[in-house]
Amino acid sequence: MTLVSPVLERADSGWEETNGKSFLHWCPGCECLHLINIEKPNKQGAQWTFDGNVEAPTFSPSINYPGVCHYFIHSGQIQFLSDCRHKLAGQTVPMSTIEDGMS
């Protein structure tokens, strides 16, 4: 994994060879890293667009881990939707810094 900004990490080269360019970010609601594929669809067929801003990114459409976490990332802010199953449901928070040991 390669940190590209305080809030985004690139998936490693082995992952990228099979799945295309992907980013990881820390989800403060789930307290774990979440993966976002931007070049190739993931195994569920989902794929996102990325505005290229690694400091305050925007990904589209929403990111959904069904039954657990559902949110938008816009301009470096995470907007958690009300169907999330954690304490941040319905809230908007800044993206979290990825600290050593989170990967």
For each residue, the residues with C-beta under 8 A, 3 or more apart:
1: 9 10 11 12 24 103
2: 9 10 12
3: 6 8 9 10 98
4: 8 9 10 23 54
5: 8 54 55
6: 3 55 97 98
7: 25 26 54 55 57 76 95 96 97 98
8: 3 4 5 23 24 25 54 57 98
9: 1 2 3 4 23 24 25 33 98 103
10: 1 2 3 4 16 21 22 23 24
11: 1 15 16 19 21 22 23 24 35
12: 1 2 15 16
13: 16 17
14: 17 18
15: 11 12 18 19 22
16: 10 11 12 13 19 20 21 22
17: 13 14
18: 14 15
19: 11 15 16 22 37 39 40 42
20: 16 37 38 39 40
21: 10 11 16 37 38 39
22: 10 11 15 16 19 35 36 37 38 39
23: 4 8 9 10 11 35 36 38 50 57
24: 1 8 9 10 11 33 34 35 36 98 103
25: 7 8 9 33 34 36 57 73 95 96 98
26: 7 32 33 34 95 96 97 98 102
27: 30 31 32 33 34 69 71 78 96
28: 31 78 88 93 96
29: 69 71 80 84 86 87 88 89
30: 27 34 65 68 69 86
31: 27 28
32: 26 27
33: 9 24 25 26 27 98 102 103
34: 24 25 26 27 30 63 65 69
35: 11 22 23 24 42
36: 22 23 24 25 48 50 59 63 73
37: 19 20 21 22 40 41 42 46 47 48
38: 20 21 22 23 47 48 49 50 59
39: 19 20 21 22 47
40: 19 20 37 47
41: 37 44 45 46 47
42: 19 35 37 45 46 47
43:
44: 41
45: 41 42
46: 37 41 42 64
47: 37 38 39 40 41 42
48: 36 37 38 59 60 61 63
49: 38 59 60
50: 23 36 38 57 58 59
51: 57 58 59
52:
53: 56 57 58 75 76
54: 4 5 7 8 57
55: 5 6 7 76
56: 53 75 76 95
57: 7 8 23 25 50 51 53 54 73 75 76 95
58: 50 51 53 73 74 75
59: 36 38 48 49 50 51 63 72 73
60: 48 49 72
61: 48 72
62: 70 71 72 81
63: 34 36 48 59 69 70 71 72 73
64: 46 69 70
65: 30 34 68 69 70
66: 70
67: 85
68: 30 65 84 85 86
69: 27 29 30 34 63 64 65 80 84 85 86
70: 62 63 64 65 66 80 81 83 84
71: 27 29 62 63 78 79 80 81 84
72: 59 60 61 62 63 78 79 81
73: 25 36 57 58 59 63 76 77 78 79 95
74: 58 77 79
75: 53 56 57 58
76: 7 53 55 56 57 73 94 95
77: 73 74 92 93 94 95
78: 27 28 71 72 73 88 92 93 94 95
79: 71 72 73 74 92
80: 29 69 70 71 84 86 88 89 90 91 92 93
81: 62 70 71 72 84 89 90
82: 89 90
83: 70 89
84: 29 68 69 70 71 80 81 88 89 90
85: 67 68 69 89
86: 29 30 68 69 80 89
87: 29
88: 28 29 78 80 84 91 93
89: 29 80 81 82 83 84 85 86
90: 80 81 82 84
91: 80 88
92: 77 78 79 80
93: 28 77 78 80 88 96
94: 76 77 78
95: 7 25 26 56 57 73 76 77 78
96: 7 25 26 27 28 93
97: 6 7 26
98: 3 6 7 8 9 24 25 26 33 102 103
99: 102
100:
101:
102: 26 33 98 99
103: 1 9 24 33 98
